[in-house]
Amino acid sequence: MKTKKAISLKTLTKSSAWDIQESDVFRLLEEASKDADFKDNLRHYTDILKSAFEIETIVVDKPEVVSKYEDRGFKVGLVKVCENVNEKWAIKKRPILRVTDLSYENIHHVSARQLVEVLDRNFGGGWESLPQSIQDIIESGFDISTTTLPTSRIHRPGGMYEKKTNDGYEVLEIPKGTWTEAIFVKAKPEVERPRMKFDQDAVNKRDDLDEDSDLDKDEDLPENNFNDQDEDEDAMDDDKINEEIYRTQLDEDPVELSDDLNLEDDEGDENY
């Protein structure tokens, strides 16, 4: 059996917050209040806790007010927010009643039976009627398969229904006239992702190799065989060529206008 690691407010995450209850929250807050940086980190702690709990500060500390919170399922207790300052908080675990209450943080903290109850409470059109975002959240924690058959055949011996239930799946049946859609639900094992560890010596060695490689690149660069004088001479040669072309064009005989040009059009214009 896998043993759970000890949880503190400093190690608490939005996912592991679903593992604890209201009494645990007050205990963790009391333990953390002894740390010197508790006041500075309190906002961060409450942001994480609020992903799994409803937290309200009781401003009017009267028995009738506290009683109303307790009637709504809240646990009430004192929290030391800073030196010599205590506040009374009301805390309640967020319920998962609708599919919209499901999240990537809490999906692994819901059993297959609970999920079937949530789906049954919200369903009507079947699995495909769920938004894709909700389907993605559910399938991140559960193996889901569906079948739609005539109601008279859904429970036939040796069929999919019998095989799935024998394999540990929970089933939700949704009647659709003379047909029935069966949704099979089974929790996936939660897999911890391995974290990559970097060898600092290897990183430093790689950096040294990169620096040596850069130095080698500089040494292998060919020498610049071009000089300013050659470039100036090339530029002067280009100027001479352009000057010759320009001069040649000017020396060509201009085209003379013929005296025999027909000016009838001009005369026609004058007569007009």
Contacts in CASP RR format, 6 or more apart in sequence:
PFRMAT RR
TARGET T0000
AUTHOR 0000-0000-0000
METHOD contacts of the structure
MODEL  1
MKTKKAISLKTLTKSSAWDIQESDVFRLLEEASKDADFKDNLRHYTDILK
SAFEIETIVVDKPEVVSKYEDRGFKVGLVKVCENVNEKWAIKKRPILRVT
DLSYENIHHVSARQLVEVLDRNFGGGWESLPQSIQDIIESGFDISTTTLP
TSRIHRPGGMYEKKTNDGYEVLEIPKGTWTEAIFVKAKPEVERPRMKFDQ
DAVNKRDDLDEDSDLDKDEDLPENNFNDQDEDEDAMDDDKINEEIYRTQL
DEDPVELSDDLNLEDDEGDENY
4 19 0 8 1.000
5 11 0 8 1.000
7 16 0 8 1.000
7 19 0 8 1.000
7 20 0 8 1.000
7 24 0 8 1.000
7 28 0 8 1.000
8 28 0 8 1.000
8 31 0 8 1.000
8 32 0 8 1.000
9 28 0 8 1.000
9 29 0 8 1.000
9 31 0 8 1.000
9 32 0 8 1.000
9 41 0 8 1.000
9 45 0 8 1.000
9 48 0 8 1.000
10 32 0 8 1.000
10 41 0 8 1.000
12 20 0 8 1.000
12 28 0 8 1.000
12 45 0 8 1.000
12 48 0 8 1.000
12 49 0 8 1.000
13 48 0 8 1.000
14 48 0 8 1.000
14 51 0 8 1.000
14 52 0 8 1.000
14 105 0 8 1.000
15 105 0 8 1.000
15 106 0 8 1.000
15 108 0 8 1.000
15 109 0 8 1.000
17 48 0 8 1.000
17 49 0 8 1.000
17 51 0 8 1.000
17 52 0 8 1.000
17 53 0 8 1.000
17 105 0 8 1.000
18 52 0 8 1.000
18 105 0 8 1.000
18 106 0 8 1.000
18 109 0 8 1.000
19 109 0 8 1.000
20 28 0 8 1.000
20 52 0 8 1.000
21 93 0 8 1.000
22 53 0 8 1.000
22 74 0 8 1.000
22 75 0 8 1.000
22 91 0 8 1.000
22 92 0 8 1.000
22 93 0 8 1.000
23 75 0 8 1.000
25 49 0 8 1.000
25 53 0 8 1.000
25 91 0 8 1.000
26 75 0 8 1.000
26 77 0 8 1.000
26 79 0 8 1.000
26 89 0 8 1.000
26 91 0 8 1.000
29 45 0 8 1.000
29 79 0 8 1.000
29 80 0 8 1.000
30 79 0 8 1.000
30 80 0 8 1.000
32 38 0 8 1.000
32 41 0 8 1.000
32 45 0 8 1.000
33 79 0 8 1.000
33 80 0 8 1.000
35 41 0 8 1.000
38 82 0 8 1.000
39 81 0 8 1.000
39 82 0 8 1.000
42 81 0 8 1.000
46 55 0 8 1.000
49 55 0 8 1.000
49 91 0 8 1.000
51 103 0 8 1.000
51 105 0 8 1.000
52 93 0 8 1.000
52 94 0 8 1.000
52 105 0 8 1.000
52 106 0 8 1.000
53 91 0 8 1.000
53 92 0 8 1.000
53 93 0 8 1.000
53 94 0 8 1.000
54 74 0 8 1.000
54 90 0 8 1.000
54 91 0 8 1.000
54 92 0 8 1.000
54 93 0 8 1.000
54 94 0 8 1.000
55 89 0 8 1.000
55 90 0 8 1.000
55 91 0 8 1.000
56 69 0 8 1.000
56 74 0 8 1.000
56 89 0 8 1.000
56 90 0 8 1.000
57 87 0 8 1.000
57 88 0 8 1.000
57 89 0 8 1.000
57 90 0 8 1.000
58 65 0 8 1.000
58 66 0 8 1.000
58 69 0 8 1.000
58 76 0 8 1.000
58 87 0 8 1.000
58 88 0 8 1.000
58 89 0 8 1.000
58 90 0 8 1.000
61 88 0 8 1.000
66 76 0 8 1.000
66 88 0 8 1.000
66 90 0 8 1.000
69 76 0 8 1.000
69 90 0 8 1.000
70 76 0 8 1.000
72 92 0 8 1.000
73 92 0 8 1.000
74 90 0 8 1.000
74 91 0 8 1.000
74 92 0 8 1.000
75 90 0 8 1.000
75 91 0 8 1.000
75 92 0 8 1.000
76 88 0 8 1.000
76 89 0 8 1.000
76 90 0 8 1.000
76 91 0 8 1.000
77 88 0 8 1.000
77 89 0 8 1.000
77 90 0 8 1.000
77 91 0 8 1.000
78 86 0 8 1.000
78 87 0 8 1.000
78 88 0 8 1.000
78 89 0 8 1.000
79 86 0 8 1.000
79 87 0 8 1.000
79 88 0 8 1.000
79 89 0 8 1.000
80 86 0 8 1.000
81 87 0 8 1.000
94 101 0 8 1.000
95 101 0 8 1.000
96 102 0 8 1.000
96 106 0 8 1.000
96 110 0 8 1.000
96 114 0 8 1.000
96 118 0 8 1.000
97 118 0 8 1.000
97 121 0 8 1.000
98 118 0 8 1.000
98 121 0 8 1.000
98 122 0 8 1.000
99 118 0 8 1.000
99 119 0 8 1.000
99 122 0 8 1.000
99 130 0 8 1.000
99 134 0 8 1.000
99 138 0 8 1.000
100 134 0 8 1.000
101 118 0 8 1.000
102 110 0 8 1.000
102 118 0 8 1.000
102 134 0 8 1.000
102 137 0 8 1.000
102 138 0 8 1.000
103 137 0 8 1.000
104 137 0 8 1.000
104 140 0 8 1.000
107 137 0 8 1.000
107 138 0 8 1.000
107 140 0 8 1.000
107 141 0 8 1.000
107 142 0 8 1.000
108 141 0 8 1.000
108 187 0 8 1.000
108 190 0 8 1.000
110 118 0 8 1.000
111 187 0 8 1.000
112 142 0 8 1.000
112 169 0 8 1.000
112 170 0 8 1.000
112 185 0 8 1.000
112 186 0 8 1.000
112 187 0 8 1.000
113 170 0 8 1.000
115 138 0 8 1.000
115 142 0 8 1.000
115 170 0 8 1.000
115 185 0 8 1.000
116 170 0 8 1.000
116 171 0 8 1.000
116 172 0 8 1.000
116 183 0 8 1.000
116 185 0 8 1.000
119 172 0 8 1.000
119 183 0 8 1.000
119 185 0 8 1.000
120 172 0 8 1.000
123 129 0 8 1.000
123 172 0 8 1.000
123 174 0 8 1.000
124 174 0 8 1.000
125 174 0 8 1.000
125 176 0 8 1.000
126 174 0 8 1.000
126 181 0 8 1.000
126 183 0 8 1.000
127 135 0 8 1.000
127 144 0 8 1.000
127 146 0 8 1.000
127 181 0 8 1.000
127 183 0 8 1.000
130 138 0 8 1.000
135 144 0 8 1.000
138 144 0 8 1.000
141 187 0 8 1.000
141 188 0 8 1.000
141 190 0 8 1.000
142 185 0 8 1.000
142 186 0 8 1.000
142 187 0 8 1.000
142 188 0 8 1.000
143 169 0 8 1.000
143 184 0 8 1.000
143 185 0 8 1.000
143 186 0 8 1.000
143 187 0 8 1.000
143 188 0 8 1.000
144 183 0 8 1.000
144 184 0 8 1.000
144 185 0 8 1.000
145 164 0 8 1.000
145 169 0 8 1.000
145 183 0 8 1.000
145 184 0 8 1.000
146 181 0 8 1.000
146 182 0 8 1.000
146 183 0 8 1.000
146 184 0 8 1.000
147 154 0 8 1.000
147 160 0 8 1.000
147 161 0 8 1.000
147 181 0 8 1.000
147 182 0 8 1.000
147 184 0 8 1.000
148 176 0 8 1.000
148 179 0 8 1.000
148 180 0 8 1.000
148 181 0 8 1.000
148 182 0 8 1.000
149 179 0 8 1.000
149 180 0 8 1.000
149 182 0 8 1.000
150 178 0 8 1.000
150 179 0 8 1.000
150 180 0 8 1.000
151 175 0 8 1.000
151 177 0 8 1.000
151 178 0 8 1.000
151 179 0 8 1.000
151 180 0 8 1.000
154 161 0 8 1.000
154 173 0 8 1.000
154 180 0 8 1.000
154 182 0 8 1.000
155 161 0 8 1.000
155 162 0 8 1.000
156 162 0 8 1.000
160 182 0 8 1.000
160 184 0 8 1.000
161 171 0 8 1.000
161 182 0 8 1.000
164 171 0 8 1.000
164 184 0 8 1.000
165 171 0 8 1.000
167 186 0 8 1.000
168 186 0 8 1.000
169 184 0 8 1.000
169 185 0 8 1.000
169 186 0 8 1.000
170 184 0 8 1.000
170 185 0 8 1.000
170 186 0 8 1.000
171 182 0 8 1.000
171 183 0 8 1.000
171 184 0 8 1.000
171 185 0 8 1.000
172 182 0 8 1.000
172 183 0 8 1.000
172 185 0 8 1.000
173 180 0 8 1.000
173 181 0 8 1.000
173 182 0 8 1.000
173 183 0 8 1.000
174 180 0 8 1.000
174 181 0 8 1.000
174 182 0 8 1.000
174 183 0 8 1.000
END
